[in-house]
Amino acid sequence: MKKISILGFIAASLLWWGCTEKMALPPEPSGEIPPESTYTFISTWGEHLSGTLMDLEYGADGYLYVLDSAGIHKFFGNGTEVAVWPYHGTAIDFGSDHTLWIAAMEGIYHLTLDGTPLDTLSFASFPELAIAGLVEGENQGLFLTLPDADLVLQVQDTLVDTLSTFGSGILYVDEPRGLAFQGGWLYVAVSGHNWVEVWDPYASSLQSVLHLGGLNPDGDTAQGMFRRPLDVAVDENGFIYVADSGNARVQVFRPDGSVLTVVDLEASTGVPEAPIRLTVSLTGKYLYVLTDQNRILKFERVEKPPPPPDTGGGGG
């Protein structure tokens, strides 16, 4: 089992400040909520789990993986638990080679889908720097967020690089949390700025390709704005799902950044609760939301069928 240390890179990152170039914000798109795509509440999961729910991930294998303070739980789509492994942690991601990445206080575990360990990345000397976001990028590289240190890190093999540090611009972060990676772009929920930033992390210099949440870092309740966004997910078609925790809702955006729909959790379930993590099935048909009430809400997308074609002429 391979073990890689990233201690020195994190320590150096804490001293690094503002080396990325600021860019002008992309124009903000506009859009209304169409009636043809909404999410309907289906069921709740996880009430039987004794630990604190930390994160969840819908795998490309069709299973839902739930990470709590005691282990990793594997579920069928109907909510039946099929396996559990004793790995605790703070974040989970399903790898491109059908493996699991688990971020824990003592390091990052790389596991097969039967719980067999492959690699470990160790940084046990920094237990206070809990990883909030973990996602696999290209060629099994990783992106991590450390909100207490205001860092976004990039890990590739044995090389660890600082992608972003604290600052006020769109290439900087303030308490970064959840991550997503799709189509070569990195999606970052920047909770302290109350926005979601989309970067091209593989360009010669870090570039912003999409900005969600407006220019005011104080946040807002308006559609398309956020208060303390904690997580972000992207389906295979590029639709973006944001856990808008402070507004107790999930907002869904089209790939161009316009709002598609808003899922109000209390209106859906009758319980006042806020989303802290989320994941979606590959097509976005199913949405799973982990809330501050230590339970998982399952939603299904309901689409209005298109009108029948106009055949022309009159009836007889």
Protein Blocks (a to p, Z undefined) as FASTA:
>chain_A
ZZddfklmmmmmmmgghkaccddddddddddddfkbccddfbdehklpmbdcfbdcddfk
opacdddfkbccdddfkopafbdcdddcfbdcddfkopaddddfkbccdddfkopafbdc
ddfklmmlccfbdcddehhiacdddfknopacddehjbccdfbdcdfbfkbcehiabddd
eehiacdddfknopacdddfkbmbdcdfbdchijblnbpabehiaehiabdcddfkopac
dddfknopacdddfkopafbdcdfklmnopacddfbdcddfkomaccdddfkopacdddd
dddddddddeejadZZ
